[in-house]
Amino acid sequence: MTRTALHLVMAAILVCSTGPLQAQSTRKPGPVAAKVYLSPTCGCCGKWADHMKAAGFAVTREVVAELDSVPARMRVPERLRSCHTAVIEGYLVEGHIPADLVTKLLRERPKIAGIAAPGMPLGSPGMESPNPQPYVIVAFRADGSLYEFARR
């Protein structure tokens, strides 16, 4: 390999390896913003928002009378809906998802619309219980396809 070709290969490797770092650096420093849409009568939703805040997220609560009227909520498949919807860095986070799994979502950045903990699983953040139940966190795409994101 000629010296010029070697320099071109090294330059290409350098450009490819620094691309993701540059993309990550475009996020504003500080806590990740989480906008949570919740009902005025649901206490467990407030507990989940507190859980997220304790984990370092910058939580903004928007209390709405009709949760199903929230545009973000309309993009969550009906069978996956829970008692609140959050928008975090463009992802929909439906229901009582643990903060560490939201962090995993943001770190991995899969090509999905969001993640959901359907229903109100006992033992999830905000739904603490002496008898926690195992539950599945589902990832969903805009086309309606689903897959298991995690289990708790």
N, C-alpha and C positions, 0 to 999 in steps of 0.2 A: 504494500500500500504506500502510495506516495505521501510525502509530508502534507501536501495541500489536502488530499483526500482525508487524511487522519484529522487535520484541523476541522474540516467540514463535519465529520462524524462527531467529534468532540463538541462542536458548537451545537449540533442538533440535539445531542444528549442533554447539554446544559439548558437549552431552550425548553425541551420537553419536561425536564425535571423541575424547572422553576415555575412552569405555568400554573400548576395547582396552588403553589404557595402565593403567587400573585393574586389568584382568584380569592383565596381565603383572606388575604389582607384587605380586601375591599369592604369587609364588614366593619361597622363602627365599633370601636372598643367599648367595653362596658358590658353590662348584663344584657342578655337576649330578651327582647320584648315579647310578651305573651298577652294578647288581647283575648279575654275570656267573656263569652256571652253566656249569661246565666239568668235563671228565673228569680224573681224577688222572694219566692217562698221556699227555695231549696237550700237547706243548711249544708248539705254534703258538698255542694258545688263551691261554697265559700271555703270549706275545709280543704278542698283540692287546690283552690287558688292559693291558700296559705301554704300548702305543701310546696307548690311551685315557687313561691316567693322565698321560702326557707331554703330552697335549693339554688337560689341565686338568680332566678328569672325576674325581670321587671314586669310585674303583672298589672294590667289595667283591666278593671272589671266594667262590663257594660250590662247593666240589668235591663232585661227586656221582658215585656208582658207576654209576648208570643214568640217563643224561641224558634218555632218553625218558620217565622217570617224573616229570620236573619239570612242574608244571601249566602254566607259561608256555610251555614247549616244545610242549605238546600243542595249542596254538592256532596253531602255525606249520604251514602246509601241508607235508605230508611231502616233496613234490618240491622244496621250497625249503630244506630243512634242511641244516645244516652241522655243524661240530664243537663249537659252543658257542652259547648263547643268553643275551642280556642283556635286562634290563628297565630302560629309561631313561625317566623321566617318563611312565610308562604305555604307552610304545611297546615293542614287541618288536624287538630288533635281533639278527638271526640271522647268524652267521658273520663273516667278515673285512671288515666295512664300514669304510671310512676315517672317521676322526674328523670331518673337515670335512663329510662327508655326514650324519653324525649331528647335527651342529650345524645343518645346513640343515634337516633333519627337524624339529628343535625350534623353529627360527625360523618355518618355514612352517606347522607344525601341521596337516597334512592329516588328513582323516577316514579314517584307515586303522588297522589293527591293528599294522602294523610294516613293516620293510624287511628284505631278505635278500640275501646274496651266496651263492647256492646252491653247494654243493660247497666246494672249498678252492682258490680261484683263485690261480694263481702270480702273484706280484707285488703281491698285496694285503697290507695290514698284518698281520704275523705270518707271512706266506707269501712273504717276500722271495725273489727269485730273480734270477739274472743274465739270465734269459729270461722277463720278465713277459709275461703273456697278457692281452689285452683281456677284460673281463668286464662283466656287467650287474648292477646292483642293482635288485631287484624290490620294488615296494610291494605289500602284500597287505591286503585288507579282511577283516573278520570273515565276510562271506558267501562267501569263497573267490575273489573276483575279484582280478585282478592287473593291474598296469601297470608299465612301465619307469619307475623313479625316477631313475636316473642310469647313466652308462657310465664305465668306467675303462679 
